[in-house]
Amino acid sequence: MEFSDKVVIITGGSSGIGFAAARLFQAAGAQVVLVGRNQGRLDRAIEQLGNKAFGISADVSLSGGTQKAVSQTIEKFGRLDILINNAGVSIPNETDLETFSEESFDETINLNFRSVFLMTKYAIPYLLASLGNVVNVSSRLGIKPLKDDAFIYASSKAAVNMFTKAMALNYIQKGVRFNAVCPGATDTPLLRNVFDNSEEFSSYVHSTPLGRIAMPEDIAHTILFLASEKAAYITGGIYPVDAGASI
Ligand code: NDP
């Protein structure tokens, strides 16, 4: 896949799935823009990418953060071709509706769904100009929820999936594509943070369909395919990358 001269924003590009995607996009010739809150984490990621990526420190759950991410990208590169809405959060122990706080609800929805709306809203004029595309990083739980766990997280990702379809329908004739990738369990700090200890994590890994969880690159390859010219006829698609867990 070829991304020469393409400018790609990846929210949450300093860690996990977003960082794996950044590495692959850069190797395929793209100019990569990483967005995250923590400057130290951004600096480390950029160093690992050979100091060729551009970092923007911004909170994408806030309107100001998303406007900053888009405007600094345009100031620096003059265009935007691909938006990867990847930043997300999963609050541990989301197992009981009665104890799940309103603050945790807001944190989940504001990052997992509102940021996707805001980034898309501010990026769309530039994506229309470049006939670009958007890949949203959702979750297999947005397709099929779990019993007794992650119900607001799953709902936030279901909203991302429907937003992806609605945007695809609205922008197909204007030349901008929208797709979503729905990862299963993937070895990143987000997933490890959900478990109380390493034994719990290992026993979870063994219970998955293939007896192993995804590596971030397993998800990133699908993101790149959907963002590429090879997927020119694909829009509004919701793609599980989960070893069958959502069946
Ligand atoms: P990580 O925890 O490894 O990375 C999250 C990234 O998001 C970091 O770069 C973090 O940087 C950034 N981020 C977090 N909050 C904000 C914010 N408010 N504004 C800007 N950036 C932010 O996560 P994953 O790679 O695991 O997750 C990526 C996506 O994949 C998420 O949407 C997640 O829901 C989804 N997913 C993950 C699965 C998994 O098992 N790992 C399974 C299914 C879906 P910083 O903290 O510095 O801001």
Residues whose N, C-alpha, C, O or C-beta is under 5 A from the ligand:
A	BS01	NDP	G12 G13 S14 S15 G16 I17 G18 V35 G36 R37 N38 R41 A58 D59 V60 S61 N86 A87 G88 V89 L111 V137 S138 S139 R140 P183 G184 A185 T186 T188 P189 L190 L191
